[in-house]
Amino acid sequence: MEYVAKRCGVKFDPPSIVLVYEDGKTKKMRQRIMPVRNFSKFSDCSLAAERLKSNARHSAYLQGVSLQQLERLHGVLRDRLRGHTLEQSLAELRPDPDQDLNKLSDEELARRKAHMDVLFERNRKRKDDPDFVYDLEVEFPEADDRGTCSWDESEDGF
């Protein structure tokens, strides 16, 4: 059977992943609630996501859901078990533009890069897209308050 995932979310009581999908045979929208078992505030989200995706009962339904999305949903569940609110969990998922990525661990850096790749692919314009423009020219407004940088000044006068 063919199942097309439309939306994915979490349910806190009991801890579950909720999938809204379209049944390929009947073309009806359905909902599947997949309980997250043996999960605590110390659990590894990536391992739990892999376990859920490879589960024989749920694997056919989760074909269209990325592993990164399942990891994020498990992260929201884990944060809830740690006492965080939903808003706090979602705020942690948003990248901080001022954060120094050089200070992150290798695992956290890989996770951030994977998230950036997903965002890039989502926003990418392809030749087949209806709003694709081949030679797009954009004029940026000139800011009068631009400061000079020490790199702009050369000792040689160039």
N, C-alpha and C positions, 0 to 999 in steps of 0.2 A: 504494500500500500504506500501511497504517497501522501505525506503530510507537509504542509507549508506553514512554518512558524510565522505568526503575525506579531505577537507581543509576548514579553516574558517579564515576570515580576516575582515578588516574594510575598509570603504570608507568614506572619510572625507566630501565630498560635493555632496549631502547632507549626514549628518551623518547616516551611515547604517552599518549593519553587513552583510557580504557577505559569503555565504555558497556554496561550490562546493560539489556536492553529486552525487551518482550514483543511478539512478532510478532502483529499484529492478525488475520492470516489463520488461522494455525495455533494461536494462543494458547499458544505455547511460549516459554519464556525463552531468550534468546540473548545472546551477548556479542560486541561489536564492538570491535576494537582499532584506533584511528586514530593512525598515527604523526605526530609533530609534527616537521616538516622545517624546515630553515633557521632553527633557533631557538637562540639563544645566551644567555649571561648578561646581555647588553646589550639583548635584544629587548624590544619593547613588548608587554605581555601583552594589552592590549585589542585591538590590531591583529591579533595572532596568533589570538585568540579569534574575532574577526569573520571572519578568513580561513578558519578551520576550519568555522565555522557556515555560511558561504556556499559552501563547497566542494561541487561537484556530486555527488561520491561520498558525502558524509556528511550533506548538508543534510536529507534525508528522515528520517534517524535522530535528528538533533539538534533537531527541531522542539519537543520537550517540555523541552529543556534551556535554561535562561536564559543570556543572554550573561554576566551577572555570575558565574555558577557556572563557566563556562568560563574567565573571566578569573582567578578564584581558583585553578583547577587549573593554568593556565599559570604563575601566580605561584609555586606550589609547585615546579613543574618548574624555573623560573628560579632559585629559591633553592637548589635542589639543585645546579645547575650552578655556583652561586657558592660552594658548599662548606658550605651550611647543612644541618642535619639536618631530618628531617621534623617533629620536635617544635618546633624553632625556627621553622619556616615556619608551622606551625599557630598558634603563640603570637602571631606577628605579625598573623595574620588576626583574632584576637579583639580586640574593641575595648577600649581601656584607659579605664575610667571617669574616671580622674584626668587624662587628657590634655587639654590646652587646644586645642580645635578652632580657635580664632582664629589659631593659629600655623601651621596647615597651609596648603599651597598649594591653589589653586582645584581642581586636578585631584584631589588626595588628598581634599579635603573633599567633592567630588562623589561620589567612590568610597565614602566613609564613609556619606554620606547615602543612596546607593543600597542599601548593605548594611542600613542601619537600616530602609528601606522594605520590603525583603524580609522582615526579621524581624517587622516590624509586621504585614504581610499574613499571615504564617505563624501568628501568635498571635492574630489578630483573630477575634472571635466574631461570626457573622452570625445573622440571624433563623432561617435554615434549619438551623443546627447543632443537633444533638440535646441538647447541654448548654448551650444558650443560656438565659439568665435575663434577663427584661426589666428588672426593678427590683432589681438586686443591691445589697444593703447589706452593707458590710464594716466591722467595728469594729476599729480598730487599737489595740494595747495602749498604754497611757500609759507613757511613759518618764519615770522620776523624775529621771534625770540630764540632762534637757533644760536647756540653758543659755539664758540670755536674750540677746537680740540688741539692738544699739543702736537698731534700728528699732522695737523694742517700747516703748521709752521716748520719750515725746513731751515737748517743752518746754511745750506748751500744756496738758498734763495729760489729754489725750484717751485 
